Amino acid sequence: QSVLTQPPSVSAAPGQKVTISCSGSSSNVGNNYVSWYQHLPGTAPKLLIYDNYKRPSGIPDRFSGSKSGTSATLGITGLQTGDEADYYCGTWDSSLSALVFGGGTKLTVL
Amino acid sequence: QVHLVESGGGVVQPGRSLRLSCAASGFTFSSYGMHWVRQAPGKGLEWVAVISYDGSNKDHADSVKGRFTISRDNSKNTLFLQMNSLRAEDTAVYYCAKDFAYFNSAILDAWGKGTTVTVSS
């Protein structure tokens, strides 16, 4: 059971938009910055979003992040088949004194 | 370009030890915090440990505290994870990751491809 809650899977057609939620509590999402990672099995995970909404250089603006209260959201527009991957949110949990991740969301581009 | 390469994984019996290494290149290794993160088969990511840029500060997840120890050799641009008293539940792919800052910003901005550890009799 992960500290942060994500939907197990989402799907959408190519070119469409999808959102992935990440729900936590005041000890993690509510009072700390959230990051998002993309992970294709067998490869190195990649940082997509940090500090709730910032994108590292090289990450296209099709990827966006937001946070409200104890929930964060990753948005992906203009879906491509290459976006099929597992997506994880992560943040520091001040009560656990640990970096915590969501359980991951598998994105399928139909 | 940041490059992280893990090594040292393998099959080990319960109760035995293993030491993982992570060779870093493409950035000033001695200026950044480093993490270990693992992924058990069919499961999500689980943070394992973090170490500050100079090795003076460390933190470990409760699930490995007292059994695993993170360390680094800045002269060799290498991160380590000493794993003792291994259990079946430690079976996972272990990733090293670079922190965004000098210790623990909780932002992992570069990752390796991982090394597999299997604990089995």
gemmi code that builds the backbone of each chain (N, CA, C; Angstrom):
import gemmi

chains = {
    "A": [
        ("GLN", (0.847, -1.196, 0.000), (0.000, 0.000, 0.000), (0.883, 1.247, 0.000)),
        ("SER", (0.822, 2.030, -1.088), (1.652, 3.212, -1.203), (1.078, 4.361, -0.392)),
        ("VAL", (1.980, 5.236, 0.069), (1.562, 6.413, 0.836), (0.777, 7.373, -0.053)),
        ("LEU", (1.197, 7.489, -1.315), (0.516, 8.342, -2.279), (-0.355, 7.465, -3.181)),
        ("THR", (-1.569, 7.934, -3.447), (-2.526, 7.138, -4.206), (-2.653, 7.627, -5.646)),
        ("GLN", (-2.411, 6.737, -6.573), (-2.579, 7.020, -8.003), (-3.542, 5.989, -8.591)),
        ("PRO", (-4.238, 6.347, -9.668), (-5.041, 5.329, -10.360), (-4.117, 4.307, -10.997)),
        ("PRO", (-4.482, 3.022, -10.974), (-3.594, 1.993, -11.542), (-3.360, 2.169, -13.037)),
        ("SER", (-4.373, 2.665, -13.757), (-4.235, 2.790, -15.194), (-5.110, 3.912, -15.729)),
        ("VAL", (-4.674, 4.485, -16.838), (-5.454, 5.450, -17.600), (-5.208, 5.146, -19.065)),
        ("SER", (-6.133, 5.582, -19.908), (-5.952, 5.370, -21.336), (-6.633, 6.481, -22.117)),
        ("ALA", (-6.137, 6.713, -23.306), (-6.714, 7.709, -24.194), (-6.173, 7.464, -25.595)),
        ("ALA", (-6.801, 8.084, -26.557), (-6.391, 7.911, -27.950), (-5.244, 8.854, -28.298)),
        ("PRO", (-4.484, 8.517, -29.325), (-3.427, 9.429, -29.790), (-3.979, 10.813, -30.082)),
        ("GLY", (-3.208, 11.836, -29.651), (-3.636, 13.206, -29.871), (-4.511, 13.772, -28.777)),
        ("GLN", (-5.056, 12.895, -27.933), (-5.937, 13.352, -26.866), (-5.132, 13.763, -25.628)),
        ("LYS", (-5.871, 14.162, -24.591), (-5.256, 14.583, -23.339), (-5.633, 13.616, -22.234)),
        ("VAL", (-4.711, 13.443, -21.290), (-4.989, 12.586, -20.136), (-4.437, 13.263, -18.885)),
        ("THR", (-5.084, 12.998, -17.764), (-4.581, 13.486, -16.489), (-4.408, 12.309, -15.533)),
        ("ILE", (-3.381, 12.402, -14.697), (-3.099, 11.379, -13.691), (-3.052, 12.058, -12.333)),
        ("SER", (-3.834, 11.569, -11.406), (-3.905, 12.179, -10.080), (-2.981, 11.493, -9.094)),
        ("CYS", (-2.625, 12.244, -8.065), (-1.739, 11.757, -7.001), (-2.267, 12.351, -5.699)),
        ("SER", (-2.829, 11.497, -4.869), (-3.452, 11.971, -3.642), (-2.637, 11.587, -2.424)),
        ("GLY", (-2.433, 12.546, -1.532), (-1.643, 12.287, -0.337), (-2.257, 12.906, 0.899)),
        ("SER", (-1.409, 13.457, 1.747), (-1.864, 14.055, 3.001), (-1.040, 15.302, 3.303)),
        ("SER", (-1.318, 15.896, 4.435), (-0.616, 17.122, 4.814), (0.863, 16.869, 5.110)),
        ("SER", (1.216, 15.638, 5.424), (2.621, 15.338, 5.734), (3.460, 15.139, 4.478)),
        ("ASN", (2.821, 15.023, 3.336), (3.596, 14.831, 2.106), (3.174, 15.840, 1.029)),
        ("VAL", (2.206, 15.505, 0.208), (1.803, 16.394, -0.888), (1.367, 17.769, -0.386)),
        ("GLY", (0.650, 17.779, 0.711), (0.098, 19.041, 1.202), (1.128, 20.090, 1.587)),
        ("ASN", (2.318, 19.665, 1.982), (3.310, 20.636, 2.450), (4.696, 20.458, 1.839)),
        ("ASN", (4.788, 19.689, 0.794), (6.068, 19.501, 0.106), (5.864, 19.520, -1.409)),
        ("TYR", (6.944, 19.790, -2.122), (6.860, 19.825, -3.581), (6.728, 18.407, -4.143)),
        ("VAL", (6.018, 18.322, -5.250), (5.777, 17.035, -5.909), (6.569, 16.946, -7.212)),
        ("SER", (7.111, 15.766, -7.474), (7.774, 15.470, -8.741), (7.014, 14.354, -9.443)),
        ("TRP", (7.208, 14.283, -10.757), (6.612, 13.217, -11.559), (7.693, 12.558, -12.408)),
        ("TYR", (7.593, 11.224, -12.533), (8.588, 10.454, -13.266), (7.898, 9.562, -14.291)),
        ("GLN", (8.558, 9.400, -15.427), (8.114, 8.481, -16.464), (9.052, 7.285, -16.474)),
        ("HIS", (8.479, 6.073, -16.509), (9.312, 4.878, -16.468), (8.835, 3.844, -17.465)),
        ("LEU", (9.669, 3.581, -18.432), (9.419, 2.471, -19.343), (10.190, 1.280, -18.796)),
        ("PRO", (9.532, 0.137, -18.619), (10.204, -1.042, -18.051), (11.515, -1.356, -18.753)),
        ("GLY", (12.544, -1.607, -17.932), (13.844, -1.943, -18.495), (14.709, -0.737, -18.811)),
        ("THR", (14.188, 0.439, -18.544), (14.951, 1.651, -18.816), (15.094, 2.483, -17.542)),
        ("ALA", (15.872, 3.543, -17.630), (16.030, 4.442, -16.489), (14.807, 5.342, -16.370)),
        ("PRO", (14.232, 5.472, -15.179), (13.151, 6.434, -15.002), (13.626, 7.842, -15.368)),
        ("LYS", (12.669, 8.679, -15.774), (13.000, 10.041, -16.215), (12.172, 11.052, -15.438)),
        ("LEU", (12.820, 12.119, -14.985), (12.116, 13.202, -14.295), (11.358, 14.038, -15.321)),
        ("LEU", (10.047, 14.182, -15.116), (9.211, 14.967, -16.021), (8.853, 16.337, -15.441)),
        ("ILE", (8.524, 16.346, -14.171), (8.048, 17.549, -13.491), (8.670, 17.595, -12.101)),
        ("TYR", (9.086, 18.775, -11.653), (9.531, 18.949, -10.278), (8.952, 20.244, -9.722)),
        ("ASP", (9.014, 20.384, -8.413), (8.433, 21.561, -7.752), (7.002, 21.811, -8.215)),
        ("ASN", (6.247, 20.754, -8.312), (4.814, 20.753, -8.658), (4.510, 20.979, -10.134)),
        ("TYR", (5.270, 21.888, -10.794), (4.870, 22.260, -12.157), (6.044, 22.549, -13.094)),
        ("LYS", (7.266, 22.566, -12.570), (8.417, 22.940, -13.402), (8.871, 21.757, -14.257)),
        ("ARG", (9.298, 22.065, -15.478), (9.798, 21.039, -16.387), (11.303, 21.156, -16.566)),
        ("PRO", (12.031, 20.031, -16.400), (13.475, 20.065, -16.693), (13.681, 20.383, -18.170)),
        ("SER", (14.860, 20.867, -18.496), (15.150, 21.142, -19.901), (15.037, 19.857, -20.710)),
        ("GLY", (14.439, 19.986, -21.879), (14.282, 18.827, -22.750), (12.938, 18.134, -22.624)),
        ("ILE", (12.182, 18.475, -21.596), (10.846, 17.896, -21.447), (9.845, 18.795, -22.173)),
        ("PRO", (9.119, 18.251, -23.147), (8.198, 19.090, -23.930), (7.046, 19.642, -23.086)),
        ("ASP", (6.494, 20.765, -23.554), (5.421, 21.405, -22.787), (4.094, 20.661, -22.909)),
        ("ARG", (4.102, 19.509, -23.573), (2.922, 18.646, -23.559), (2.686, 18.076, -22.153)),
        ("PHE", (3.758, 18.075, -21.361), (3.677, 17.580, -19.986), (3.534, 18.772, -19.031)),
        ("SER", (2.563, 18.696, -18.129), (2.342, 19.774, -17.180), (2.002, 19.196, -15.812)),
        ("GLY", (2.232, 19.997, -14.780), (1.924, 19.553, -13.428), (1.227, 20.640, -12.652)),
        ("SER", (0.402, 20.227, -11.707), (-0.274, 21.176, -10.837), (-0.504, 20.526, -9.484)),
        ("LYS", (-0.809, 21.369, -8.501), (-1.081, 20.854, -7.156), (-2.128, 21.725, -6.490)),
        ("SER", (-3.023, 21.075, -5.766), (-4.025, 21.787, -4.988), (-4.266, 21.014, -3.701)),
        ("GLY", (-3.962, 21.654, -2.587), (-4.136, 20.974, -1.304), (-3.260, 19.737, -1.198)),
        ("THR", (-3.905, 18.602, -0.960), (-3.161, 17.348, -0.796), (-3.210, 16.469, -2.043)),
        ("SER", (-3.524, 17.077, -3.193), (-3.535, 16.329, -4.438), (-2.722, 17.034, -5.510)),
        ("ALA", (-2.062, 16.248, -6.328), (-1.299, 16.759, -7.459), (-1.782, 16.061, -8.725)),
        ("THR", (-1.542, 16.723, -9.851), (-2.010, 16.174, -11.129), (-0.954, 16.339, -12.201)),
        ("LEU", (-0.754, 15.284, -12.968), (0.094, 15.333, -14.158), (-0.816, 15.345, -15.364)),
        ("GLY", (-0.579, 16.260, -16.285), (-1.347, 16.322, -17.515), (-0.440, 16.064, -18.708)),
        ("ILE", (-0.957, 15.325, -19.660), (-0.228, 15.065, -20.895), (-1.172, 15.331, -22.056)),
        ("THR", (-0.784, 16.261, -22.921), (-1.601, 16.568, -24.097), (-0.937, 16.022, -25.352)),
        ("GLY", (-1.692, 15.994, -26.442), (-1.152, 15.503, -27.697), (-0.513, 14.133, -27.560)),
        ("LEU", (-1.265, 13.196, -26.963), (-0.705, 11.882, -26.655), (-0.093, 11.202, -27.874)),
        ("GLN", (1.067, 10.560, -27.617), (1.768, 9.807, -28.643), (1.953, 8.382, -28.145)),
        ("THR", (2.122, 7.455, -29.071), (2.319, 6.061, -28.654), (3.583, 5.927, -27.799)),
        ("GLY", (4.550, 6.789, -28.038), (5.775, 6.755, -27.249), (5.596, 7.198, -25.810)),
        ("ASP", (4.414, 7.729, -25.480), (4.132, 8.133, -24.099), (3.679, 6.956, -23.244)),
        ("GLU", (3.435, 5.809, -23.872), (3.024, 4.638, -23.106), (4.132, 4.254, -22.127)),
        ("ALA", (3.808, 4.309, -20.848), (4.799, 4.075, -19.794), (4.079, 4.050, -18.456)),
        ("ASP", (4.854, 3.822, -17.415), (4.342, 3.955, -16.049), (4.745, 5.327, -15.526)),
        ("TYR", (3.833, 5.987, -14.839), (4.085, 7.320, -14.317), (3.945, 7.305, -12.792)),
        ("TYR", (4.916, 7.918, -12.135), (4.941, 7.933, -10.678), (5.037, 9.363, -10.151)),
        ("CYS", (4.289, 9.659, -9.115), (4.495, 10.900, -8.383), (5.388, 10.589, -7.186)),
        ("GLY", (6.092, 11.604, -6.716), (6.977, 11.412, -5.581), (7.137, 12.713, -4.814)),
        ("THR", (7.331, 12.597, -3.517), (7.549, 13.763, -2.677), (8.141, 13.321, -1.350)),
        ("TRP", (8.583, 14.272, -0.551), (9.097, 13.952, 0.778), (7.926, 13.885, 1.755)),
        ("ASP", (7.975, 12.902, 2.637), (6.975, 12.789, 3.695), (7.632, 13.204, 5.006)),
        ("SER", (7.165, 14.303, 5.553), (7.794, 14.870, 6.750), (7.555, 14.017, 8.000)),
        ("SER", (6.480, 13.280, 8.048), (6.203, 12.421, 9.198), (7.027, 11.144, 9.149)),
        ("LEU", (7.141, 10.558, 7.990), (7.903, 9.324, 7.815), (9.398, 9.592, 7.654)),
        ("SER", (9.764, 10.856, 7.372), (11.162, 11.187, 7.040), (11.659, 10.265, 5.939)),
        ("ALA", (10.902, 10.227, 4.878), (11.224, 9.348, 3.757), (10.695, 9.952, 2.462)),
        ("LEU", (11.383, 9.647, 1.395), (10.890, 9.997, 0.061), (9.839, 8.952, -0.282)),
        ("VAL", (8.661, 9.372, -0.647), (7.577, 8.432, -0.938), (7.116, 8.590, -2.378)),
        ("PHE", (6.688, 7.477, -2.956), (6.181, 7.461, -4.319), (4.738, 6.959, -4.330)),
        ("GLY", (4.018, 7.329, -5.369), (2.726, 6.722, -5.610), (2.928, 5.317, -6.150)),
        ("GLY", (1.841, 4.573, -6.238), (1.926, 3.204, -6.697), (2.166, 3.063, -8.195)),
        ("GLY", (2.090, 4.180, -8.900), (2.320, 4.157, -10.337), (1.035, 4.041, -11.135)),
        ("THR", (1.018, 4.689, -12.290), (-0.128, 4.641, -13.203), (0.361, 4.226, -14.574)),
        ("LYS", (-0.232, 3.172, -15.113), (0.147, 2.704, -16.444), (-0.707, 3.440, -17.478)),
        ("LEU", (-0.030, 4.159, -18.364), (-0.705, 4.886, -19.428), (-0.713, 4.053, -20.700)),
        ("THR", (-1.901, 3.860, -21.233), (-2.055, 3.183, -22.514), (-2.588, 4.180, -23.526)),
        ("VAL", (-1.901, 4.277, -24.643), (-2.347, 5.133, -25.740), (-2.976, 4.219, -26.792)),
        ("LEU", (-4.286, 4.269, -26.854), (-5.047, 3.304, -27.652), (-4.858, 3.513, -29.148)),
    ],
    "B": [
        ("GLN", (26.585, 15.089, -20.330), (25.380, 14.310, -20.114), (25.593, 13.370, -18.925)),
        ("VAL", (24.658, 13.398, -17.996), (24.755, 12.563, -16.802), (24.626, 11.093, -17.182)),
        ("HIS", (25.525, 10.288, -16.611), (25.515, 8.849, -16.890), (25.723, 8.112, -15.575)),
        ("LEU", (24.790, 7.234, -15.249), (24.861, 6.449, -14.014), (24.742, 4.976, -14.376)),
        ("VAL", (25.715, 4.181, -13.927), (25.722, 2.755, -14.270), (25.868, 1.932, -13.001)),
        ("GLU", (24.817, 1.179, -12.685), (24.824, 0.321, -11.508), (25.452, -1.037, -11.830)),
        ("SER", (26.035, -1.641, -10.808), (26.596, -2.984, -10.956), (26.595, -3.670, -9.597)),
        ("GLY", (26.882, -4.968, -9.607), (26.992, -5.706, -8.356), (25.797, -6.570, -8.007)),
        ("GLY", (24.741, -6.477, -8.806), (23.562, -7.301, -8.535), (23.831, -8.774, -8.828)),
        ("GLY", (22.908, -9.610, -8.375), (23.040, -11.033, -8.617), (22.089, -11.822, -7.751)),
        ("VAL", (22.298, -13.129, -7.728), (21.477, -14.009, -6.902), (22.231, -14.304, -5.606)),
        ("VAL", (21.564, -14.129, -4.491), (22.211, -14.326, -3.191), (21.234, -15.025, -2.253)),
        ("GLN", (21.764, -15.823, -1.348), (20.918, -16.542, -0.402), (20.438, -15.617, 0.716)),
        ("PRO", (19.294, -15.916, 1.292), (18.820, -15.119, 2.435), (19.857, -15.103, 3.544)),
        ("GLY", (20.011, -13.930, 4.159), (20.962, -13.773, 5.246), (22.357, -13.355, 4.799)),
        ("ARG", (22.646, -13.468, 3.512), (23.965, -13.099, 3.010), (24.032, -11.612, 2.675)),
        ("SER", (25.210, -11.191, 2.205), (25.455, -9.777, 1.919), (25.771, -9.573, 0.437)),
        ("LEU", (25.594, -8.305, 0.016), (25.897, -7.914, -1.352), (26.225, -6.429, -1.338)),
        ("ARG", (27.156, -5.998, -2.190), (27.441, -4.579, -2.284), (27.207, -4.112, -3.710)),
        ("LEU", (26.345, -3.134, -3.855), (26.069, -2.538, -5.151), (26.945, -1.305, -5.352)),
        ("SER", (27.296, -1.054, -6.598), (28.061, 0.136, -6.965), (27.322, 0.906, -8.042)),
        ("CYS", (27.596, 2.194, -8.101), (27.027, 3.048, -9.146), (28.116, 3.999, -9.605)),
        ("ALA", (28.566, 3.820, -10.849), (29.600, 4.673, -11.423), (28.941, 5.876, -12.066)),
        ("ALA", (29.399, 7.073, -11.686), (28.795, 8.307, -12.174), (29.757, 9.058, -13.083)),
        ("SER", (29.203, 9.713, -14.100), (29.997, 10.539, -14.999), (29.101, 11.608, -15.612)),
        ("GLY", (29.751, 12.639, -16.178), (28.996, 13.673, -16.872), (28.555, 14.829, -15.990)),
        ("PHE", (28.909, 14.795, -14.706), (28.576, 15.892, -13.805), (29.572, 15.864, -12.643)),
        ("THR", (29.566, 16.921, -11.841), (30.475, 17.001, -10.696), (29.880, 16.180, -9.552)),
        ("PHE", (30.270, 14.922, -9.502), (29.673, 13.955, -8.570), (29.730, 14.456, -7.126)),
        ("SER", (30.843, 15.071, -6.757), (31.063, 15.479, -5.369), (30.206, 16.657, -4.932)),
        ("SER", (29.366, 17.178, -5.820), (28.534, 18.337, -5.491), (27.060, 17.987, -5.263)),
        ("TYR", (26.714, 16.721, -5.433), (25.290, 16.367, -5.396), (24.986, 15.196, -4.463)),
        ("GLY", (23.809, 15.267, -3.860), (23.310, 14.133, -3.120), (22.968, 12.995, -4.080)),
        ("MET", (22.949, 11.782, -3.548), (22.663, 10.604, -4.359), (21.720, 9.680, -3.604)),
        ("HIS", (20.904, 8.954, -4.356), (19.895, 8.072, -3.778), (20.012, 6.660, -4.349)),
        ("TRP", (19.458, 5.725, -3.603), (19.132, 4.400, -4.117), (17.609, 4.240, -4.023)),
        ("VAL", (17.037, 3.717, -5.102), (15.602, 3.448, -5.181), (15.459, 2.044, -5.751)),
        ("ARG", (14.478, 1.289, -5.277), (14.309, -0.069, -5.789), (12.882, -0.316, -6.279)),
        ("GLN", (12.755, -1.338, -7.102), (11.447, -1.732, -7.620), (11.348, -3.247, -7.584)),
        ("ALA", (10.527, -3.753, -6.687), (10.295, -5.189, -6.599), (9.470, -5.648, -7.796)),
        ("PRO", (9.544, -6.923, -8.148), (8.785, -7.427, -9.312), (7.300, -7.121, -9.203)),
        ("GLY", (6.768, -6.472, -10.225), (5.353, -6.156, -10.250), (4.918, -5.042, -9.324)),
        ("LYS", (5.857, -4.391, -8.685), (5.538, -3.327, -7.729), (6.023, -1.971, -8.218)),
        ("GLY", (5.725, -0.937, -7.429), (6.153, 0.408, -7.768), (7.529, 0.736, -7.206)),
        ("LEU", (7.892, 2.004, -7.332), (9.190, 2.458, -6.855), (9.187, 2.610, -5.335)),
        ("GLU", (10.294, 2.229, -4.724), (10.452, 2.373, -3.276), (11.803, 3.010, -2.986)),
        ("TRP", (11.795, 4.142, -2.306), (13.032, 4.805, -1.927), (13.773, 3.976, -0.880)),
        ("VAL", (15.104, 3.910, -1.007), (15.914, 3.097, -0.114), (16.804, 3.950, 0.787)),
        ("ALA", (17.545, 4.895, 0.174), (18.493, 5.665, 0.977), (18.970, 6.887, 0.214)),
        ("VAL", (19.499, 7.857, 0.957), (20.076, 9.076, 0.380), (21.353, 9.415, 1.139)),
        ("ILE", (22.300, 10.033, 0.434), (23.543, 10.478, 1.045), (23.874, 11.867, 0.527)),
        ("SER", (24.407, 12.698, 1.384), (24.747, 14.062, 0.996), (25.990, 14.087, 0.109)),
        ("TYR", (26.269, 15.250, -0.462), (27.354, 15.406, -1.422), (28.719, 14.965, -0.879)),
        ("ASP", (28.901, 15.173, 0.432), (30.206, 14.853, 1.024), (30.159, 13.600, 1.892)),
        ("GLY", (29.023, 12.946, 1.926), (28.901, 11.710, 2.697), (28.653, 11.917, 4.178)),
        ("SER", (28.530, 13.162, 4.624), (28.397, 13.430, 6.049), (26.986, 13.196, 6.583)),
        ("ASN", (26.015, 13.211, 5.697), (24.628, 12.984, 6.093), (24.035, 11.838, 5.282)),
        ("LYS", (23.338, 10.953, 5.985), (22.713, 9.811, 5.337), (21.343, 9.589, 5.935)),
        ("ASP", (20.472, 8.981, 5.152), (19.158, 8.608, 5.649), (18.746, 7.326, 4.938)),
        ("HIS", (18.125, 6.429, 5.687), (17.704, 5.153, 5.117), (16.228, 4.922, 5.407)),
        ("ALA", (15.556, 4.220, 4.503), (14.164, 3.846, 4.728), (14.082, 2.885, 5.908)),
        ("ASP", (12.967, 2.936, 6.603), (12.790, 2.052, 7.758), (12.922, 0.574, 7.372)),
        ("SER", (12.504, 0.239, 6.164), (12.514, -1.161, 5.724), (13.921, -1.735, 5.591)),
        ("VAL", (14.942, -0.874, 5.509), (16.309, -1.357, 5.354), (17.238, -0.859, 6.459)),
        ("LYS", (16.726, -0.015, 7.341), (17.557, 0.573, 8.391), (18.170, -0.516, 9.258)),
        ("GLY", (19.469, -0.381, 9.503), (20.185, -1.376, 10.289), (20.728, -2.529, 9.466)),
        ("ARG", (20.277, -2.666, 8.219), (20.758, -3.747, 7.349), (21.520, -3.212, 6.143)),
        ("PHE", (21.070, -2.090, 5.587), (21.703, -1.492, 4.404), (22.432, -0.218, 4.822)),
        ("THR", (23.521, 0.075, 4.114), (24.269, 1.308, 4.358), (24.688, 1.935, 3.035)),
        ("ILE", (24.332, 3.187, 2.873), (24.741, 3.931, 1.680), (26.057, 4.627, 1.969)),
        ("SER", (26.920, 4.687, 0.968), (28.194, 5.389, 1.108), (28.651, 5.853, -0.263)),
        ("ARG", (29.725, 6.647, -0.287), (30.225, 7.149, -1.557), (31.718, 7.373, -1.486)),
        ("ASP", (32.365, 7.314, -2.649), (33.785, 7.618, -2.788), (33.901, 8.692, -3.853)),
        ("ASN", (34.014, 9.931, -3.434), (34.044, 11.033, -4.385), (35.319, 11.032, -5.243)),
        ("SER", (36.378, 10.420, -4.739), (37.615, 10.357, -5.527), (37.454, 9.416, -6.718)),
        ("LYS", (36.472, 8.511, -6.622), (36.229, 7.549, -7.702), (34.865, 7.744, -8.361)),
        ("ASN", (34.169, 8.827, -8.010), (32.840, 9.106, -8.585), (31.921, 7.887, -8.497)),
        ("THR", (31.899, 7.271, -7.340), (31.149, 6.030, -7.181), (30.291, 6.054, -5.916)),
        ("LEU", (29.072, 5.575, -6.074), (28.112, 5.417, -4.984), (28.013, 3.936, -4.657)),
        ("PHE", (27.792, 3.633, -3.377), (27.685, 2.237, -2.949), (26.415, 2.003, -2.134)),
        ("LEU", (26.002, 0.739, -2.111), (24.957, 0.303, -1.192), (25.391, -1.051, -0.639)),
        ("GLN", (25.763, -1.065, 0.631), (26.112, -2.310, 1.297), (24.833, -2.919, 1.862)),
        ("MET", (24.502, -4.124, 1.417), (23.267, -4.776, 1.826), (23.610, -6.030, 2.620)),
        ("ASN", (23.268, -6.031, 3.898), (23.506, -7.179, 4.775), (22.188, -7.820, 5.180)),
        ("SER", (22.271, -9.029, 5.690), (21.083, -9.745, 6.184), (19.937, -9.687, 5.186)),
        ("LEU", (20.245, -10.023, 3.952), (19.257, -9.901, 2.888), (18.086, -10.842, 3.086)),
        ("ARG", (16.919, -10.353, 2.685), (15.667, -11.099, 2.813), (15.035, -11.266, 1.436)),
        ("ALA", (14.121, -12.202, 1.325), (13.444, -12.421, 0.046), (12.756, -11.139, -0.433)),
        ("GLU", (12.238, -10.362, 0.490), (11.525, -9.133, 0.112), (12.445, -8.014, -0.369)),
        ("ASP", (13.751, -8.245, -0.315), (14.701, -7.279, -0.871), (14.931, -7.523, -2.359)),
        ("THR", (14.348, -8.580, -2.891), (14.458, -8.863, -4.321), (13.850, -7.723, -5.121)),
        ("ALA", (14.663, -7.119, -5.994), (14.221, -5.939, -6.740), (15.276, -5.512, -7.737)),
        ("VAL", (14.879, -4.611, -8.611), (15.837, -3.863, -9.418), (16.214, -2.630, -8.605)),
        ("TYR", (17.511, -2.418, -8.440), (18.002, -1.293, -7.652), (18.559, -0.223, -8.589)),
        ("TYR", (18.030, 0.989, -8.433), (18.453, 2.135, -9.239), (19.233, 3.126, -8.382)),
        ("CYS", (20.300, 3.671, -8.939), (20.889, 4.841, -8.297), (20.367, 6.068, -9.024)),
        ("ALA", (20.257, 7.154, -8.296), (19.705, 8.371, -8.862), (20.401, 9.589, -8.263)),
        ("LYS", (20.555, 10.600, -9.077), (21.195, 11.845, -8.670), (20.136, 12.800, -8.103)),
        ("ASP", (20.466, 13.443, -7.006), (19.570, 14.456, -6.460), (19.787, 15.787, -7.175)),
        ("PHE", (18.780, 16.607, -7.157), (18.825, 17.925, -7.777), (19.767, 18.866, -7.027)),
        ("ALA", (19.989, 18.571, -5.735), (20.764, 19.472, -4.878), (21.882, 18.739, -4.147)),
        ("TYR", (22.474, 19.419, -3.168), (23.659, 18.871, -2.513), (23.332, 17.773, -1.508)),
        ("PHE", (22.066, 17.689, -1.051), (21.723, 16.590, -0.143), (20.446, 15.923, -0.584)),
        ("ASN", (19.306, 16.394, -0.088), (18.064, 15.681, -0.331), (16.951, 16.674, -0.631)),
        ("SER", (16.848, 17.025, -1.907), (15.746, 17.875, -2.321), (14.512, 17.043, -2.637)),
        ("ALA", (14.670, 15.722, -2.627), (13.601, 14.788, -3.008), (13.256, 14.909, -4.482)),
        ("ILE", (14.138, 15.484, -5.275), (13.992, 15.555, -6.731), (15.117, 14.728, -7.319)),
        ("LEU", (14.761, 13.661, -8.028), (15.750, 12.769, -8.610), (15.822, 13.052, -10.102)),
        ("ASP", (16.849, 13.801, -10.518), (16.856, 14.324, -11.881), (17.646, 13.492, -12.876)),
        ("ALA", (18.249, 12.411, -12.439), (18.894, 11.478, -13.357), (18.959, 10.118, -12.687)),
        ("TRP", (18.728, 9.088, -13.475), (18.667, 7.738, -12.949), (19.520, 6.803, -13.807)),
        ("GLY", (19.991, 5.714, -13.182), (20.622, 4.654, -13.959), (19.577, 3.660, -14.432)),
        ("LYS", (20.038, 2.643, -15.159), (19.121, 1.639, -15.690), (18.859, 0.502, -14.702)),
        ("GLY", (19.600, 0.472, -13.616), (19.331, -0.486, -12.556), (20.153, -1.761, -12.628)),
        ("THR", (20.251, -2.422, -11.480), (20.888, -3.729, -11.375), (19.961, -4.631, -10.560)),
        ("THR", (19.832, -5.881, -10.967), (18.847, -6.774, -10.353), (19.449, -7.581, -9.216)),
        ("VAL", (18.761, -7.569, -8.089), (19.136, -8.362, -6.924), (18.032, -9.381, -6.664)),
        ("THR", (18.416, -10.639, -6.601), (17.460, -11.706, -6.304), (17.927, -12.436, -5.062)),
        ("VAL", (17.085, -12.445, -4.053), (17.404, -13.130, -2.801), (16.582, -14.418, -2.753)),
        ("SER", (17.286, -15.526, -2.871), (16.597, -16.811, -2.943), (17.538, -17.938, -2.523)),
        ("SER", (16.963, -18.944, -1.886), (17.762, -20.089, -1.493), (17.797, -21.131, -2.613)),
    ],
}
model = gemmi.Model(1)
for chain_id, residues in chains.items():
    chain = gemmi.Chain(chain_id)
    for i, (resn, *xyz) in enumerate(residues, 1):
        res = gemmi.Residue()
        res.name, res.seqid = resn, gemmi.SeqId(i, " ")
        for name, pos in zip(("N", "CA", "C"), xyz):
            atom = gemmi.Atom()
            atom.name, atom.element = name, gemmi.Element(name[0])
            atom.pos, atom.b_iso = gemmi.Position(*pos), 0.0
            res.add_atom(atom)
        chain.add_residue(res)
    model.add_chain(chain)
structure = gemmi.Structure()
structure.add_model(model)
structure.setup_entities()
